[in-house]
Amino acid sequence: MKKLSIVCLLIAGVASGKANANYVCAGNVKGVSINPKNGDLLVESIGPLVWPKLCNLETEMSSVSPETCKVIFSTLLTAQTANKKVTLWFKK
């Protein structure tokens, strides 16, 4: 669970930690998908978030590299398959 939380911090590019986060979201992951047209990583829901665009597998987005996005994708798929909760800390 700790690994999921750390990786999810990268989603919003928050390098300074959860103490500086404006928002916290926690919950189960459902519907992890990739937009085939542009490479956006989308999730049907993470807790109360509905269809957030998290990052992009082809280009850097909000300081998240494609390589990091692939790790996030893998982590979210694992959480979804294992029915585990994730926690996101992010700034607006």
ZILIN-V216389 format. One record per residue. N is the residue number from 1. OMEGA is omega in whole degrees, 0 to 359 (NA if undefined). Layout:
n,omega
N,OMEGA
N,OMEGA
This chain:
n,omega
1,179
2,179
3,178
4,180
5,181
6,180
7,181
8,173
9,182
10,182
11,182
12,179
13,182
14,182
15,185
16,174
17,186
18,180
19,180
20,182
21,174
22,185
23,174
24,179
25,179
26,176
27,178
28,180
29,179
30,172
31,177
32,181
33,177
34,176
35,183
36,181
37,185
38,177
39,178
40,174
41,182
42,176
43,180
44,176
45,168
46,186
47,181
48,180
49,180
50,180
51,175
52,172
53,189
54,182
55,182
56,182
57,183
58,182
59,178
60,180
61,180
62,179
63,177
64,181
65,175
66,179
67,178
68,179
69,178
70,177
71,178
72,178
73,180
74,181
75,179
76,176
77,178
78,179
79,179
80,181
81,182
82,182
83,179
84,177
85,173
86,177
87,178
88,171
89,181
90,175
91,179
92,NA
